[in-house]
Amino acid sequence: MSKTAKLRNEDKLVKKALEIGGKMAKMQGFDLPDSPQPLRVKAIYLFLVDAKQIAPLPESKLDGANIKHRLALWIHKALPDNDPLK
């Protein structure tokens, strides 16, 4: 799969990544607010980068679409092979 290829179910994968990332942050003692999605996406992304779960994006590509794609890729790789989102 190419690095820029659109994942099937990418929107659902992003939702799942936000759910799992939020739970991980809470387990680590971070209380992320239930803010609007763009702020929550960036907060989860920054937490995962800090936790060394995902590689940071280059500064020139730090926009909503690229962050969402990175989160979708992260959760896609973490899900078991028999998950319906894969």
FENLIN-V67249 format. One record per pair of residues at least 24 apart in sequence whose C-alpha atoms are under 10 Angstrom apart, sorted by the first residue. I is the first residue (numbers start at 1). J is the second residue. Records with the same first field share a line. If there is no record, write none. Layout:
# FENLIN-V67249
I: J  J
This chain:
# FENLIN-V67249
3: 69  70  73
4: 66  69  70
5: 69
6: 69  72  73
7: 69  72  73  76  85  86
8: 72  76  85  86
9: 72  76  84  85  86
10: 68  69  71  72  73  76  85  86
11: 68  69  72
12: 72  85
13: 68  69  71  72  73  74  75  76  79  85  86
14: 41  67  68  69  70  71  72  73  74  75  76
15: 41  68  71  72  75
16: 71  72  75  76  79  85
17: 41  44  45  68  70  71  72  73  74  75  76  78
18: 42  43  44  45  68  71  72  75
19: 44
20: 44  75
21: 45  47  48  53  71  75
22: 47  48
24: 48  51
25: 51
37: 64
38: 63  64  65  67  68
39: 64
41: 67  68  71
42: 67  68  71
44: 71
45: 70  71
48: 74
